[in-house]
Amino acid sequence: MKVLHLVLKRKYFERIYNKSKRVEYRDFTSYWQRRLEGKHFTHIKFQLAYSKNPPTMLVEVLDRNVVEYKDDLAYAFDLGQIVEV
């Protein structure tokens, strides 16, 4: 299992938890290219903001694509089942 760790604001964390947000986007920048290119992640561990002992959830990744999002390129992660909270 290869896990990508991402930190989210509360509204996005809750939308993923409630399954109203099924795709997570990241900008197509050199930072994310270095972090994502050539790697295949099976899961994403989302962390709720930066705090002491923050809530986390582990979510399955179904697919990762480069898509056009808001008139620019972005990485898109199709999210599957929530494995643990």
C-alpha positions as CSV (number, residue, x, y, z in Angstrom):
1,M,0.0,0.0,0.0
2,K,1.5,3.4,-1.1
3,V,-0.1,6.3,0.8
4,L,-0.1,10.0,-0.2
5,H,-0.6,12.4,2.8
6,L,-2.6,15.5,2.2
7,V,-3.8,18.2,4.5
8,L,-7.3,19.7,4.0
9,K,-9.5,22.5,5.3
10,R,-12.5,21.4,7.3
11,K,-15.1,22.0,4.5
12,Y,-13.2,19.8,2.1
13,F,-12.5,17.1,4.7
14,E,-16.2,16.9,5.6
15,R,-17.3,16.8,2.0
16,I,-15.1,13.8,1.3
17,Y,-16.3,12.2,4.6
18,N,-19.9,12.8,3.5
19,K,-19.1,11.4,0.0
20,S,-20.3,14.6,-1.7
21,K,-16.8,15.2,-3.0
22,R,-15.5,12.2,-5.0
23,V,-12.5,13.8,-6.8
24,E,-9.5,15.6,-5.2
25,Y,-7.6,18.1,-7.3
26,R,-4.0,19.3,-7.0
27,D,-2.5,22.0,-9.3
28,F,-0.2,20.9,-12.1
29,T,2.9,22.7,-10.7
30,S,6.5,21.7,-10.4
31,Y,5.9,21.0,-6.7
32,W,3.2,18.5,-7.4
33,Q,5.0,17.0,-10.4
34,R,8.0,16.2,-8.2
35,R,5.7,14.7,-5.6
36,L,3.4,12.7,-7.9
37,E,5.0,11.9,-11.2
38,G,6.2,8.3,-11.6
39,K,4.4,7.2,-8.4
40,H,1.3,5.2,-8.1
41,F,-0.6,5.8,-4.9
42,T,-3.2,3.2,-3.7
43,H,-4.6,5.4,-0.9
44,I,-4.7,9.0,0.3
45,K,-4.5,9.9,4.0
46,F,-6.4,13.1,4.5
47,Q,-5.6,15.2,7.6
48,L,-7.9,17.9,8.9
49,A,-5.8,21.1,9.1
50,Y,-2.7,21.5,11.2
51,S,-3.4,20.8,14.9
52,K,-2.3,18.6,17.7
53,N,-3.7,15.1,17.1
54,P,-5.8,16.0,14.0
55,P,-8.6,13.8,12.7
56,T,-7.5,11.7,9.6
57,M,-9.1,9.4,7.2
58,L,-7.7,6.9,4.8
59,V,-9.4,6.8,1.4
60,E,-8.8,4.4,-1.5
61,V,-7.6,5.9,-4.8
62,L,-9.4,4.5,-7.9
63,D,-7.5,6.4,-10.5
64,R,-5.3,9.5,-11.1
65,N,-5.4,11.6,-14.2
66,V,-4.2,14.9,-15.5
67,V,-7.3,16.9,-16.4
68,E,-8.3,20.5,-17.3
69,Y,-9.8,22.1,-14.2
70,K,-10.8,25.7,-14.0
71,D,-9.1,26.5,-17.3
72,D,-5.8,25.0,-16.2
73,L,-4.2,21.5,-15.9
74,A,-4.6,19.7,-12.6
75,Y,-4.0,16.2,-11.1
76,A,-7.3,14.6,-10.4
77,F,-7.7,11.7,-7.9
78,D,-10.9,9.6,-8.2
79,L,-11.7,8.6,-4.6
80,G,-13.1,5.3,-3.6
81,Q,-14.2,3.9,-0.3
82,I,-13.2,5.4,3.0
83,V,-11.0,2.7,4.6
84,E,-10.6,4.1,8.1
85,V,-11.4,7.3,10.0
